[in-house]
Amino acid sequence: MDKSEVKYKKKITIYRNRYLFVFDIILIAVAYITGIFFMTGFAGSEQTVVSAVPAAAISVFVFIISMCVSDVYRTLWIYSGTVNYLRIACFGMIAAVVSVIINAFVFPDVPVKLNAFACIMSLTEIIVLRMSVRGIYNLRKIKNNSHGIKKRLLIVGAGDAANMVFKDIANNKRLNYDIVGFIDDDKKKQKTNVNGIEVLGTRYAIPDICKSYHIEEILIAIPSAGLKSIREIIEICNNTECKIKILPSMDKIIDYENMHNNIRNVEIEDLLARDPIVLDNTGISKYIKNKTVLVTGGGGSIGSELCRQIMRYSPEKLIILDIYENNAYELQMELNKKYPDNMPEVVIASVRDADRLDDIFSKYKPYLVFHAAAHKHVPLMEESPGEAVKNNVFGTLNVVKCADKHKVKRFVMISTDKAVNPTNIMGATKRMCEMIVQCMARNSGTEFAAVRFGNVLGSNGSVIPLFKKQIDEGGPVTVTHKDITRFFMTIPEASQLVLQAASYAKGGEIFVLDMGEPVKIYDLAVNLIRLSGYRPNVDIEIKICGLRPGEKLYEEILMNEEGLNKTNHNKIFVGKPINIDTDKLNTMLDMLEKAVATNDNDVIKDAVAKAVPTYRKDIPMQEVI
């Protein structure tokens, strides 16, 4: 806002307050007249009034000067707060004392009691007048809001954040809510009032309160609460038919003055969220800072988040390699804006193109490579196994060979829990990639490693976006099996742990991320429908459609022969390296190359089964566990 605009706004405020200026003069005069009647009665009051007129004039003069000095007439009283009233009270008391002293010396005929009474009453009237201005404004605002049907809102939390939200909602006519009550677990707050609204009970009373008070929406306004507590509250709220909204944690609140801007719908991530990842930033920075880092599949879900995390550690240059230009371009624009002094470079290329990769590695000479490029969609890869082999297996082989040839210090491949005892082509090809990485680690100066984890929330092709779309369309929400379970992790969490695991790599390891407890997909669908404000199998149907080709009920994270050891991080484990015979691996790769050339899906799947002994193909779906 420029100076002229500020000046203009002050001018407008003074213009509006001219009425208050006139009223202040009248109120001080009225205070003297009222004081006279109180102190002398009606008898002889005319003579007293005449003698008190000069004293009243002095008081008017002193009060008006005091109000001007305190900027009272520059205040927009419809938005006034405690600070404004304290200011006017302080300067008003000073004016009262000065008035009484002056009048005592100049007009000794006027009783000091009368002067004191009139000054105190004048100050009271001036404050009440301004409170009335704000009160009338708020009443008009409520009247304007009453044209629409207000949603009955229950606020969980009765602390500072909830109080700020309450005031924001009360002052914002666009937020058409009727705040029915507060919820708080603090026993001292039970049955007390917050801004005139009662604290109705603890979290455990939420279902009954919602039913009794016909609540339509619940707002969880406890940004300082831990993830476990928030999950418990959400689960309790899910037993109601209310739509649930939430204030994010304190570190994610972006606008403290307008708290309603931070309110968002509760997402499934809030139910699955775990405690924040604690990273060894020094260890990660040591191998990224001032180094050239290349990320294949850099425009994808995991690849793009890896790039965001990597940029926090000030690499010399980040190379984003991807075949799909749109995602890579959007990521480049995002990072260019955030890091204008260290803008990443985007290279459009396919990992299948060995010559192109060789040119890229020769030009940029990366110190560190994260290999995230892959085909990951299970059912689609069952229909096109040749593409899975060409992109996942031979694409990985191309990048691995370039890393070895150009003396990359460290190479980290993103793997999946579907590589463990795979029942689908996607998982089997990723297991083949792990074998390539482990084999190369024994024969190269480059430190090759892989990081294995399960599903990531919100990634391209994941179940959450599909469910949300189905809910938006009115259902049904399709679940392949009522007992199917999966491990879930957020994209930032997975990416951070990948960086941490990479700092531990020495060569040949398969790092396994702690994915927490497996989640039933059916329960996920139920919760997502409830969080969207609908009733499962009443408003939105959940339809069981049967397991898809290559899909199994339960994912695993470790092969029997691998074993599992701890690392310095409690969420990262490492499987011991397995000796992969180089000659045997090369024979398997030659076999796969010939099989892919036939374009026969059955021949390709048979070849993959020979190359990956743990691959269980053509198992009836009901036997896949």
NUMI-314469 format. One record per residue (C-alpha): x, y, z. Coordinates in steps of 0.25 Angstrom, whole numbers, padded with zeros to 4 digits, always signed. Example, Ala and Ser with C-alpha at 12.3 -4.5 7.8 and 13.67 -1.06 7.14 Angstrom:
! NUMI-314469
+0049-0018+0031/+0055-0004+0029/
***
This chain:
! NUMI-314469
+0000+0000+0000/+0006+0013-0004/+0007+0026+0004/-0005+0033-0004/-0014+0021-0001/-0011+0021+0014/-0013+0036+0014/-0026+0034+0007/-0031+0023+0017/-0028+0032+0029/-0036+0043+0022/-0048+0034+0020/-0047+0029+0035/-0046+0044+0040/-0058+0047+0031/-0066+0036+0037/-0063+0040+0051/-0067+0054+0050/-0081+0049+0056/-0074+0044+0068/-0066+0057+0070/-0080+0064+0071/-0086+0053+0080/-0074+0054+0089/-0076+0069+0091/-0091+0067+0094/-0088+0055+0103/-0078+0063+0112/-0089+0074+0113/-0100+0064+0116/-0090+0058+0127/-0089+0072+0134/-0105+0074+0133/-0107+0060+0139/-0097+0062+0150/-0104+0075+0154/-0117+0068+0155/-0111+0057+0163/-0104+0066+0173/-0113+0078+0175/-0127+0072+0170/-0136+0081+0162/-0137+0092+0172/-0127+0103+0169/-0121+0095+0157/-0122+0107+0147/-0112+0115+0155/-0103+0103+0156/-0104+0100+0141/-0100+0114+0138/-0088+0114+0147/-0084+0100+0142/-0084+0104+0127/-0070+0110+0127/-0065+0097+0134/-0072+0088+0124/-0065+0096+0113/-0052+0094+0119/-0055+0079+0120/-0059+0078+0106/-0047+0085+0101/-0037+0076+0109/-0045+0063+0106/-0045+0067+0091/-0030+0070+0091/-0027+0057+0098/-0035+0049+0088/-0028+0055+0076/-0014+0053+0082/-0018+0038+0085/-0023+0037+0070/-0037+0033+0075/-0043+0040+0063/-0034+0032+0053/-0039+0019+0058/-0049+0011+0050/-0058+0006+0062/-0066-0004+0055/-0053-0013+0055/-0048-0008+0069/-0042-0017+0079/-0037-0017+0094/-0025-0009+0090/-0033+0003+0085/-0042+0003+0097/-0030+0003+0107/-0024+0014+0099/-0037+0023+0100/-0038+0019+0115/-0024+0023+0118/-0024+0036+0111/-0038+0039+0116/-0034+0037+0130/-0022+0047+0128/-0032+0057+0122/-0042+0055+0134/-0031+0058+0144/-0026+0070+0136/-0040+0075+0135/-0043+0074+0150/-0030+0081+0154/-0032+0092+0144/-0046+0095+0148/-0043+0094+0163/-0034+0106+0161/-0041+0114+0150/-0055+0112+0155/-0055+0109+0170/-0070+0111+0171/-0073+0098+0163/-0072+0087+0173/-0060+0077+0171/-0069+0066+0173/-0077+0071+0161/-0065+0072+0152/-0060+0058+0156/-0074+0052+0154/-0076+0059+0140/-0062+0055+0135/-0064+0040+0139/-0077+0040+0133/-0072+0047+0120/-0062+0036+0119/-0072+0025+0121/-0081+0031+0111/-0070+0032+0101/-0066+0018+0102/-0080+0013+0102/-0083+0021+0089/-0072+0014+0082/-0076+0000+0087/-0090+0003+0082/-0084+0007+0068/-0077-0007+0067/-0090-0014+0073/-0099-0008+0063/-0090-0012+0052/-0089-0026+0057/-0104-0027+0058/-0106-0022+0044/-0096-0032+0039/-0103-0043+0046/-0116-0038+0040/-0109-0039+0026/-0104-0053+0028/-0118-0058+0033/-0123-0058+0019/-0116-0071+0017/-0118-0084+0025/-0106-0085+0035/-0099-0098+0037/-0098-0103+0051/-0084-0104+0055/-0077-0111+0066/-0062-0106+0069/-0053-0117+0075/-0043-0109+0084/-0046-0097+0093/-0032-0091+0093/-0025-0079+0086/-0027-0085+0072/-0042-0088+0074/-0044-0074+0080/-0037-0068+0068/-0046-0076+0058/-0058-0072+0066/-0055-0057+0065/-0052-0059+0050/-0065-0066+0047/-0073-0056+0055/-0067-0045+0048/-0067-0051+0034/-0081-0050+0027/-0077-0060+0016/-0075-0071+0027/-0089-0075+0029/-0088-0083+0042/-0096-0084+0055/-0085-0088+0065/-0093-0097+0075/-0082-0100+0085/-0068-0104+0088/-0062-0118+0091/-0050-0119+0100/-0043-0130+0109/-0039-0120+0120/-0048-0123+0132/-0046-0108+0136/-0053-0103+0124/-0065-0112+0124/-0078-0104+0125/-0071-0091+0124/-0073-0081+0113/-0064-0076+0102/-0069-0063+0096/-0083-0067+0101/-0082-0081+0095/-0083-0092+0104/-0072-0104+0105/-0082-0115+0104/-0073-0127+0107/-0060-0135+0104/-0057-0142+0091/-0064-0155+0095/-0077-0147+0096/-0076-0143+0081/-0086-0153+0075/-0097-0150+0086/-0095-0135+0085/-0096-0136+0070/-0109-0143+0071/-0115-0135+0082/-0111-0121+0076/-0113-0125+0061/-0099-0122+0057/-0096-0121+0042/-0081-0119+0042/-0069-0121+0052/-0056-0113+0052/-0044-0118+0059/-0037-0106+0064/-0025-0112+0072/-0013-0109+0063/-0003-0112+0075/-0009-0126+0077/-0001-0138+0074/-0004-0147+0062/-0009-0158+0071/-0019-0149+0078/-0024-0143+0064/-0026-0158+0059/-0034-0162+0071/-0043-0149+0070/-0045-0151+0055/-0049-0166+0057/-0059-0161+0068/-0064-0151+0058/-0066-0162+0048/-0076-0168+0056/-0085-0156+0053/-0091-0152+0040/-0085-0138+0040/-0075-0133+0030/-0061-0131+0037/-0051-0120+0035/-0038-0117+0042/-0028-0106+0045/-0014-0111+0041/-0002-0112+0051/+0004-0099+0055/+0016-0100+0046/+0006-0101+0034/-0003-0089+0037/-0001-0078+0027/-0010-0067+0031/-0012-0064+0046/-0020-0052+0044/-0031-0059+0036/-0031-0073+0042/-0042-0077+0033/-0032-0077+0021/-0025-0089+0028/-0038-0098+0030/-0038-0110+0021/-0045-0123+0019/-0040-0134+0027/-0032-0143+0018/-0029-0158+0019/-0015-0154+0021/-0019-0149+0034/-0024-0162+0039/-0011-0169+0033/-0001-0159+0037/+0010-0162+0046/+0020-0154+0055/+0029-0145+0047/+0042-0151+0041/+0054-0147+0049/+0066-0147+0039/+0081-0146+0040/+0082-0134+0032/+0097-0133+0034/+0099-0147+0028/+0089-0144+0016/+0096-0130+0013/+0110-0136+0013/+0107-0144+0000/+0097-0134-0007/+0103-0120-0004/+0111-0115-0015/+0109-0128-0023/+0102-0130-0036/+0090-0139-0034/+0082-0146-0045/+0068-0151-0043/+0062-0161-0054/+0047-0160-0054/+0048-0147-0048/+0034-0142-0052/+0027-0153-0045/+0021-0154-0031/+0033-0159-0024/+0043-0153-0033/+0038-0139-0032/+0037-0139-0017/+0051-0145-0017/+0055-0133-0025/+0048-0123-0015/+0055-0130-0004/+0069-0130-0011/+0068-0115-0013/+0067-0112+0001/+0082-0117+0003/+0088-0108-0008/+0093-0117-0019/+0102-0110-0029/+0093-0115-0040/+0080-0123-0040/+0077-0130-0053/+0062-0134-0055/+0062-0145-0065/+0048-0150-0070/+0041-0154-0083/+0028-0147-0080/+0031-0132-0082/+0018-0126-0076/+0021-0131-0061/+0036-0128-0062/+0033-0114-0067/+0023-0111-0056/+0033-0116-0046/+0044-0107-0052/+0036-0095-0051/+0032-0098-0037/+0047-0100-0033/+0052-0088-0041/+0043-0079-0033/+0047-0084-0020/+0062-0085-0023/+0065-0074-0033/+0080-0074-0030/+0081-0089-0033/+0071-0093-0043/+0070-0108-0047/+0072-0113-0061/+0061-0122-0068/+0066-0132-0078/+0055-0139-0087/+0060-0154-0089/+0056-0168-0088/+0064-0178-0079/+0062-0188-0091/+0071-0179-0100/+0085-0184-0096/+0092-0174-0105/+0084-0162-0100/+0087-0166-0086/+0102-0167-0089/+0102-0153-0094/+0095-0147-0082/+0104-0154-0072/+0116-0150-0080/+0111-0135-0080/+0107-0134-0066/+0116-0144-0059/+0106-0146-0047/+0112-0149-0034/+0099-0156-0029/+0088-0162-0036/+0074-0166-0031/+0067-0175-0041/+0052-0173-0040/+0047-0176-0054/+0039-0188-0056/+0025-0193-0060/+0018-0196-0047/+0003-0199-0051/+0001-0214-0047/-0012-0217-0056/-0006-0209-0068/+0007-0216-0068/+0000-0230-0067/-0006-0226-0081/+0007-0220-0086/+0018-0229-0080/+0028-0225-0091/+0027-0211-0088/+0030-0213-0073/+0042-0222-0076/+0048-0211-0086/+0045-0199-0077/+0048-0205-0063/+0059-0216-0066/+0066-0211-0078/+0064-0196-0074/+0070-0199-0061/+0081-0206-0067/+0084-0194-0076/+0085-0185-0065/+0093-0194-0056/+0103-0196-0067/+0105-0181-0069/+0107-0179-0055/+0118-0189-0054/+0124-0184-0067/+0124-0169-0063/+0129-0172-0049/+0116-0168-0041/+0119-0168-0026/+0106-0173-0022/+0094-0179-0029/+0080-0181-0022/+0069-0188-0028/+0054-0187-0024/+0048-0201-0022/+0035-0206-0017/+0029-0216-0007/+0023-0223-0019/+0037-0228-0023/+0036-0238-0011/+0031-0251-0015/+0024-0244-0027/+0011-0249-0033/+0011-0239-0044/+0020-0234-0056/+0022-0220-0050/+0027-0226-0036/+0036-0237-0044/+0042-0226-0052/+0046-0218-0040/+0052-0230-0033/+0060-0232-0046/+0065-0217-0044/+0069-0220-0030/+0077-0232-0035/+0084-0223-0045/+0087-0213-0035/+0093-0223-0025/+0101-0230-0036/+0107-0217-0041/+0110-0213-0026/+0120-0225-0026/+0127-0221-0039/+0128-0206-0039/+0134-0194-0031/+0120-0188-0031/+0112-0190-0018/+0099-0197-0023/+0087-0198-0014/+0072-0199-0014/+0061-0194-0005/+0048-0202-0004/+0035-0197+0001/+0020-0199-0001/+0009-0190-0006/+0010-0175-0005/-0003-0166-0003/-0007-0158-0014/+0003-0163-0024/-0001-0164-0039/-0010-0177-0040/-0011-0179-0025/-0025-0183-0019/-0028-0170-0012/-0030-0161-0024/-0038-0172-0030/-0047-0173-0018/-0048-0158-0018/-0053-0157-0032/-0063-0168-0030/-0069-0161-0018/-0070-0148-0026/-0077-0156-0036/-0087-0161-0026/-0081-0175-0026/-0080-0187-0025/-0066-0188-0019/-0059-0200-0024/-0051-0209-0015/-0045-0222-0021/-0046-0230-0008/-0052-0227+0006/-0039-0233+0012/-0028-0227+0003/-0018-0219+0011/-0006-0209+0007/+0005-0202+0014/+0004-0187+0012/+0013-0175+0014/+0012-0160+0010/+0021-0156-0002/+0029-0146+0006/+0031-0156+0017/+0036-0167+0007/+0045-0157+0000/+0052-0152+0012/+0054-0166+0017/+0060-0169+0003/+0070-0158+0005/+0074-0163+0019/+0075-0177+0014/+0084-0172+0003/+0094-0166+0013/+0096-0180+0019/+0099-0187+0006/+0112-0194+0004/+0108-0203-0008/+0099-0215-0010/+0088-0212+0001/+0073-0212+0000/+0068-0202+0010/+0054-0205+0015/+0046-0194+0020/+0037-0195+0032/+0023-0194+0026/+0015-0195+0039/+0003-0204+0041/-0004-0210+0028/-0017-0203+0025/-0030-0210+0020/-0034-0203+0007/-0048-0206+0010/-0047-0198+0023/-0039-0187+0015/-0052-0186+0006/-0061-0185+0018/-0053-0174+0024/-0052-0166+0012/-0067-0167+0009/-0069-0162+0023/-0059-0151+0023/-0066-0146+0010/-0079-0145+0018/-0086-0157+0013/-0091-0170+0019/-0084-0183+0014/-0093-0192+0007/-0105-0182+0009/-0101-0170+0001/-0089-0176-0006/-0088-0191-0009/-0076-0199-0007/-0075-0210-0018/-0066-0222-0017/-0061-0224-0031/-0051-0236-0030/-0036-0236-0030/-0029-0231-0042/-0019-0239-0050/-0006-0240-0042/-0012-0234-0030/-0010-0241-0016/-0017-0238-0003/-0005-0236+0006/+0008-0229+0002/+0021-0233+0008/+0034-0224+0010/+0045-0235+0012/+0049-0248+0005/+0052-0259+0014/+0067-0260+0010/+0070-0245+0012/+0069-0244+0027/+0068-0230+0034/+0077-0221+0041/+0075-0208+0048/+0081-0195+0043/+0084-0182+0051/+0070-0178+0047/+0058-0185+0054/+0049-0185+0041/+0060-0190+0032/+0065-0205+0032/+0074-0212+0023/+0074-0226+0017/+0088-0232+0015/+0093-0232+0001/+0091-0245-0007/+0101-0250-0016/+0096-0250-0030/+0104-0258-0040/+0108-0248-0052/+0109-0259-0063/+0095-0264-0059/+0089-0250-0058/+0095-0247-0072/+0089-0260-0078/+0075-0256-0072/+0076-0243-0078/+0079-0248-0092/+0067-0258-0090/+0058-0246-0086/+0063-0238-0098/+0059-0249-0108/+0046-0252-0101/+0042-0237-0102/+0046-0237-0117/+0035-0248-0119/+0024-0238-0114/+0017-0250-0108/+0012-0248-0094/+0012-0262-0090/+0026-0264-0095/+0031-0251-0088/+0024-0256-0075/+0030-0269-0075/+0044-0263-0077/+0042-0253-0066/+0038-0266-0057/+0051-0272-0061/+0059-0260-0058/+0052-0257-0045/+0051-0270-0037/+0042-0264-0026/+0032-0259-0037/+0019-0267-0035/+0011-0265-0048/-0003-0271-0052/-0007-0273-0038/-0022-0273-0036/-0026-0260-0029/-0032-0267-0017/-0019-0274-0014/-0011-0261-0014/-0008-0257+0000/
***
